């Protein structure tokens, strides 16, 4: 059952990257922060050890257009005009 949960989470992260959903990336970051604050020591260590590895794999797998869209969250420029 645990391996099924890990597979579903992996597929979910892959879908977030392939669809370039910035809201989902933000939600994923909040979930990771939650596990760092409220998780057990084993969960914290697992998150800190596996996150950089999984991020490297995800960046290698995600399309460049999706990564470019996700990067716009931190671009600092706004495309909205106020008249």
NORGIPE-V388167 format. One record per pair of residues at least 12 apart in sequence whose ideal C-beta (glycine too) atoms are under 10 Angstrom apart, sorted by the first residue. I is the first residue (numbers start at 1). J is the second residue. D is the distance in whole Angstrom. If there is no record, write none. Layout:
I_J_D ; I_J_D
This chain:
9_28_10 ; 9_31_10 ; 10_54_8 ; 10_57_10 ; 10_58_10 ; 12_24_9 ; 12_28_9 ; 13_25_10 ; 13_28_7 ; 13_54_7 ; 13_55_10 ; 13_57_10 ; 13_58_6 ; 13_61_10 ; 13_62_10 ; 14_57_10 ; 14_58_7 ; 14_61_7 ; 14_62_8 ; 16_28_6 ; 16_58_9 ; 16_62_9 ; 16_66_9 ; 16_70_9 ; 17_58_5 ; 17_59_8 ; 17_61_7 ; 17_62_4 ; 17_63_8 ; 17_66_6 ; 17_67_8 ; 17_70_8 ; 18_61_8 ; 18_62_7 ; 18_63_7 ; 18_66_6 ; 19_66_7 ; 19_69_9 ; 20_62_8 ; 20_63_8 ; 20_65_7 ; 20_66_4 ; 20_67_8 ; 20_68_8 ; 20_69_4 ; 20_70_6 ; 20_71_10 ; 20_72_9 ; 21_66_9 ; 21_69_9 ; 21_70_8 ; 22_69_7 ; 22_70_6 ; 22_71_10 ; 22_72_7 ; 22_73_5 ; 23_73_9 ; 24_70_10 ; 25_69_10 ; 25_70_6 ; 25_73_7 ; 26_70_10 ; 26_73_7 ; 29_73_10 ; 31_47_10 ; 32_47_6 ; 32_48_10 ; 32_51_7 ; 33_47_10 ; 35_47_5 ; 35_48_10 ; 35_51_10 ; 36_48_8 ; 36_51_10
